[in-house]
Amino acid sequence: MKISYPWDTPPENGTVQEVADGVLWLRLPLPMALDHVNVYALDDGDSWTLIDTGMKWGKVPAMWQTVLDGPLNGKPVARVMSTHHHPDHIGFNGWFVEQGAELFSTRTAFVLGRMLTLDAQEAYNEEQISFYRRAGMRADLLAARIKDRPFNFADMVHPLPLGFTRLSQDQVLRMAGRDWTVRIGNGHAPAHATFWSDDGLVLSGDQVIPSISSNIGVYPTEPDANPLDDWLVSCHAFQDFAQDDQLILPGHKVPFYGLRPRLRQLIENHESALDRMRVALKAPHTCGDLMEAVFKRTIKDGEYGLALVEALAHCNYLWHAGEVTRTLRDDGVYVWQMR
Ligand SMILES: [Zn+2]
């Protein structure tokens, strides 16, 4: 089976496309290289359930109001399902709660999202700087980065409520006249919720995206994390539930058929990156110096930050597997090498 895309063109920002009975696909803009996020509105008769809510910036608040008054027919949003804690997905969760919606999330995703939204930082602290130095960030980029105000969730996310309703593995929810089973993945974000309907729809968030791979990154919040192992475990686990006729509704890009081949590609992409690193790491390298081996291309400055944290995820994977050693050099940079 091949991957196929039933809609060539996504709905314009702020408009909707029906992708299944009672399931609307909406797009909202993002101020970055990946310039959009997908949101889904599920028709529950007298109200809506939203799957994610976009990032709070620019004209998106006005766009939401236009969608609510127009395609959503002025019916209330009664529930917001949060796939994961990243700011491009939770930006308006708190705003909808203020209008009366109930917020559903995995516990880890909620706690992380709320913690990071409350934790506004005016400047980089020593813990963050030392993290990027250890990762071998290019000196000029590190120097430039620490002059700027850090990226703050609070700038892009409406304040989140104190409380939420928990989503758990294998829980069944009724949305848009169907039963959906919650399956939790990891790797792109901890405890990432996905929703699998009894008639072959999968709301996959960023756990499965077509044509681009989800960022698998290590961050200062958990410097020794092994998200690549988490990711591969999740991809393998989801293979057991993949069927050819499922329509996958992802958090970015466009809906597609072909979950099974897509999961295989995701696994193989990382496994071949690990193989290239095993070759490169016969000689000692910093993580920053390994990026070309990981990505098979030169990394531009605009994508350097995300690429570095993903290269680090691959280093940590080999380190946890006992395949490489990690030594802190005198200049505060980790050097990695095959045993
Ligand atoms: Zn995303």
Residues whose N, C-alpha, C, O or C-beta is under 5 A from the ligand:
A	BS01	ZN	D88 D206 G251
